[in-house]
């Protein structure tokens, strides 16, 4: 019961704040990091490169087969795979 | 130089792509050694650096890392060296942190982590020129004041700032400045204190505060591995402390980066005056609009790879021909000089000089490939190539960086395996090395040409012949994909996957000097570490083919031969037999064949022939297969000798082709039938396509990994080849 309401709350939150995941973003827009799943090795690597909540981020390239992607934050271009990008929550600015 | 100054050690640490290696080369010149850290495949580079006061220090080039939070081997090595567990027993006296001006914040994160381990530090602000050009202004004095360590602007490329850096290092070795550390919040301090109590006070572990931090913040710390306390005991302690930290409001995995960046940000406030670069496109990004384009990016990529492959496959050819010619010429001179002592003659000419030639011949390919690899890496394109190709390789545990090594392996697996060093992910690197020998290298071509020319083409015509040649080239690659997948599921099962997070660095113009330095290093390493093994193997195989040499063979074969001739047309003239030129040559070839049959290798071939019988091989083919384990192209000359045609024969020889066609079984159930038919020819080609018949590759695998992997891949690929050859023959016989 408790769990259900937590999930519901989260869904409402997500709908309200337009949160999406880093693997879903399109080229052109500027995004802001909301949350990161730091249990993922890739994400903890990204965090030590300075990708923290509130960091601005944008998509710069997609590989020919759609995966991996390259994002820019802090002036550097970093490539990562979609499965890992799914662990980063962002919202459009 | 006073006694206390001797043996000072300075380590260079920094993010990848900061020009750290360039600085290392500038500081040490050619006085450097390349090796591996004990037990791991991380390259270890050390050199000697002469300071202005005449003192020399040992300079260690640590692998480029973003963080000390150890997920990769590189990071583990860095932590071990800084804490004094990596090489020798002492921590370095000083760290020089190479910082890229353009990514100050991220670079100083690493510096801050390293400072916790208690080693004095000097910061080298590298790429100062690029920053100035881009209008980045950095206040060095302010940076020094706030961080408490000397900060020296350098441009490694132009050697500027190196004197200042040396002076700063000289002074810092005496004054031991430590980078300012963050004041950790109460819960973190409490956690560190608990760890100290449990591990240091109660269990007597020798750990500094910085190492305790690593235990607290890293999920799988490198420090864990050297605790004397067994894992069953120390793991619960660490887990409990991390749990407590979580309850106190800090997610342990995120705590370090969050808190450390929070500490660094205000310190960098007025130091860095950056124009709003975030929205402005950099030059690199504009280039990437083309090079990473979904269509044009691939076109450029294919073009570049074509050039690389062509240069290794074709352009290295003439030089290899020259080396082979040179070796042959020296062999000729040596044979002539030693004609009086046949054993010594064969040992020097075929064994020693042939052995030197056996590894020298790979040198042009290695140098050419490393020329291109250094260009691709130094310019920043290598990361883009990996980005473009990654998806193709993901599913079997490889990554985009496997492409160049595997492509190269189609020319030769040796430079290909050496090129896997560009793969940072050790898991992917391991698999790439193990499947590289399956790519059809140029040494297999003679075997294909011989078999196709002798059997496929006469029967089915040039169309099928061409298709067969094509199929043979790709059969290895087709087998390699599932093989890699299986390896990834089995061998790599327990290994942690390395996160595929890769920076696309700014494009830079490569320094030609560094490119040539890299070529020189790879060539030198190959000769010293693989060349010696290849040389030894060649001598051993020579001995197996040469000994024993019963004296009566020559007489017996001669008598038999003479007997045959006299029975026929020739008559004996006054007890002395005079042979004309062609007959003398044939007799010589028969004697050589007989010696080979009697040699240890020949006997061994007959002994193991039953193993190869299901693949349709007689003892002659078996000997050919066995003798070509050091180098697969040897099969041609071995078959030449065995069929009494002499060793100076090549795959296009009509004599050899017709002799093979006429060969008949000398014993066994198929007595009198032809040895070679289509299934046998296919089975031989498949065997050569898949088998690990290359001593040089084994030596290189042993050098890059270790002898166990080398042995393992030998056994695996040889059994795979055997199985496939048997399957092809048995299946083929159903239709023959």
Interface residues (C-beta under 8 A of the other chain):
Chain A: X36 X38 X39 X40 X41 X42 X44 X45 X46 X47 X48 X49 X50 X52 X56 X60 X61 X62 X63 X64 X65 X66 X67 X68 X70 X72 X74 X75 X76 X77 X78 X79 X80 X81 X84
Chain B: X66 X67 X69 X71 X102 X103 X105 X106 X109 X219 X251 X253 X254 X256 X257 X258 X261 X274 X277 X278 X282 X284 X285 X288 X292 X294 X295 X297 X298 X383 X387 X388 X390 X391 X392 X394 X496 X497 X498 X499 X500 X501 X502 X503 X504
